[in-house]
Amino acid sequence: MKRSLINKYIREAEDFLLKTQFSLPPFAHWTLNEWKKKGSEYNEIFENQLGWDITDFGKGDFDNFGLLLFTIRNGNINNTYGKPYAEKILIVKPNQITPFHFHKSKMEDIINRSGGGNLKIKLYQCLDDKTQDLKSDVPVSIDGRNFIVKAGTVVSLAKGESITLKQGIFHQFWSEDAVLLLGEVSMVNDDHNDNFFCEETDRFPVIEEDEEPYRLLVGDYKVITPGY
């Protein structure tokens, strides 16, 4: 992805968050020069990959296959900071797909926070790391209601509704008709080791540096903190 496009999408996200009155922590707005002035007291941000995150899943078509996220809080598998949980926001454009994947360690709740549209989620159980179970029913939990659906069912979440996705459940999601602000509340998030996609997928973008970063992505921290 070109850095200029990443900068554009983050600016659009900031405008959207302003309209929805959702405030991010101060480090969301730091420039590269401000990051360079921060000391070791901010190591938790670097180590736990807090901050801006954008991906086109290696497809080069962000508007149709992509996701923009901000990790607000997160622990790690070593429990270095005593936090066994994570929280993210996700911004999803209409008909922008996050491809089928599941997690082995993380259980998560996905919440449709705002935006005026419905979130669509297609569900399967997994047979192995890359294969959907096309026959087995899928257990679903939506806001305290627990029920069973057929493999491949698409469930819909209206504003304010949430779904619990347990380990081993393949899920693909997209917005039906509006830009959506989603919340994610989960166990510790590890995007490097705990995402299992049906297809070969690049979780983090390869960036073409055609201009200076407007905001750093979590993958940029190595620039200012070699070793992370």
N, C-alpha and C positions, 0 to 999 in steps of 0.2 A: 504494500500500500504506500502511496506517496504521503510524505509527511504533511504536505499542504492539504490533502483530503482529510487526514486525521485531525489536523487543526480545525478544519471547517466543521467536521462532525462534533468535535468537543464544544466549539462555540455554539452550535445549534443546541447541543444538550444543555449548556448553561442557560441559554435563553428559555428553553422548555422548562427547566427546573425552576427558574424565576417565575414563570407563569403559573406553575403548579404550587408555588410557595414551599418547595422542598429545599432545605438548606443543607449544604455539605460542610464538613469541617474545614477549618482555615487552610490546611495544607492542600486542599483541592485547587486553590487559586494561586499557589506559589509559582513564580517563574523559575527558569533554569538557574539564574543567578541567585535567587533566594534559596533554592535547594542547596547550592554549593556552600552557603554560609552556615548550614545546619550541622550540628555536632552529633556525637554519639548518643545523646539523649533521644534522638529520633530513630535509633536502630530498629525499633519495633516496626516502623513503617516499611523499612527496607526488607527486613527479614520475613515479615508476614505478608508482603506484597499488597499493602493497602494503597488505594488510589485508583487512577484512571486506567481503564483496560478496554481495548477495542480489538475486534477480530473480524476478518472476512473468511475465516476458516480455510484459508489458502485457496479460495475460489476466485478471487479477484473481482467479486461482484457484490460489494457490501450491501447495496440496497435490497438485494434479494436473498443473500446468504451472509448474515452478519449479526453482530451484537455489540452494543456499547454498554459498559458496566462501570461502576465505581464501588470498590470494596471499602466499606466504612470501618469495619473491625474484623479481626480474624486472629485465630490462634495458630499453632503449628503442631505437628505430630509429636514434638518433644515437650510440648506444654511449657515452653520457656517463659511465657508471660502469664501463665495460669488462666488462659482463656480457651475453653473447650468448644467455642462457638464462633460463628461468623455472621456478618450482615452485609448485604450488597443492595444496590439499586441497579436496575437494568432498564434501558430505554429501547423499545422495540418499535420499528416502523411498520406500517401496514404491509402485510404479505412478506415481511422480512423473516426468513426461516432460520432458526437455530437447529442444526441437524441432529438426528437421532444420536443420543448418547446416554450412558448411565454412569453411576458412581458405585464403587465397591465399599468405600469407607463412609461417605457423606450421606446423611439423610437431610432433606431440605424441605422447607415450605416455600412455595412461590405464591406471591400475593399480587393481585391486580390492584394497584394503589390508586391510579387515576388515569385520565385521558379520554374517557367517554366511550371507549370501545370494549370489545370482548377479547380475551386471550384464549386461543385455541391450543390444546395440548393433545397430541396423539400418543397412545400408550401401548407398550408391549412388555411382557416379561422377557428376560434374556435366557438364551440357551448357553451362550458362551460370550467371550469378550466382544465379538463382532456380529453375533447372530441373534435376531429376534425370534422369540417363540410365537409362531403364528397360530397356535392352537389354544394355548392355556389362557384362561380368564385372568384378569388383572384386578387385584384389590385396590380400591380407591378410597381416599379419605379427603373429603372436602368440608372444611369448617365443622368438624365434629361428626359429620355424617359418613359412615363407613358402609361401602357397598361394593359389588362386583360388576365389572363390565367385560365385554368380549374383547379379545385381542384386536388391536388396531382401532379401538374406539377413540373418537375425538371428543374430549370433554371441553366445555366452555366455561370460562370464569368471567363473570361480570365484575364491575367495579366493586372493590371491597371483599371479593371472594378469594379464597386461597385453597391450595391443594398441597397435601403432604406427599412427597415422592420418596419412597423408601429405597434402600440400596437394591440394585439389580433391576430397576424398572427403566427400560428404554423410554425416553421421552423426546419428542420434537415439538417445538412450539413456535407460534407466530401470532401477530395481531390481525384481527379480522378486518378492522375498518378505521383505525385511528392510531396515532402515536400513543404508546402506553408507557406509563411509569410502573414498573414492577418492583416489588421488594423480594428479597431472598433472605430468609433466616434459616441457618443450618448449623450442623456440626462443623468442625474445622474444615476449611476449604483448601485443597491442594490441586491447583490447576495443572501442575506439571506431572502428577502421577496418578490422579484419580478421575480422569476423564476417559471413558471408553466409547469410541465412536464406531458406528457400523462401517463407515468408509474411512480410508486414509485421510486424515484431516490435520491441518496445522492449527493448533489452538492459538498460537501467537503469530502476529503478522511479520513478514519480512518487509522492512521499511526502506523506501527510497527517500533519501534525505535531500529533498529539493528545496526546503526552507527550514528555518529554526523551529524547534518545538514551541508551540504555544503553551501546552501543559505537558509535563512528563507522564509517560505511561509507566506501568509497573515494570515493564521490560527495559525501560531506560535507566533505572536506578544504578545499573552496573557502570554507567558512564561517570557518575559522580561518586560511586562507592564501589570501586573494583573489589571483586571477591564475592559480591552478592549475585 
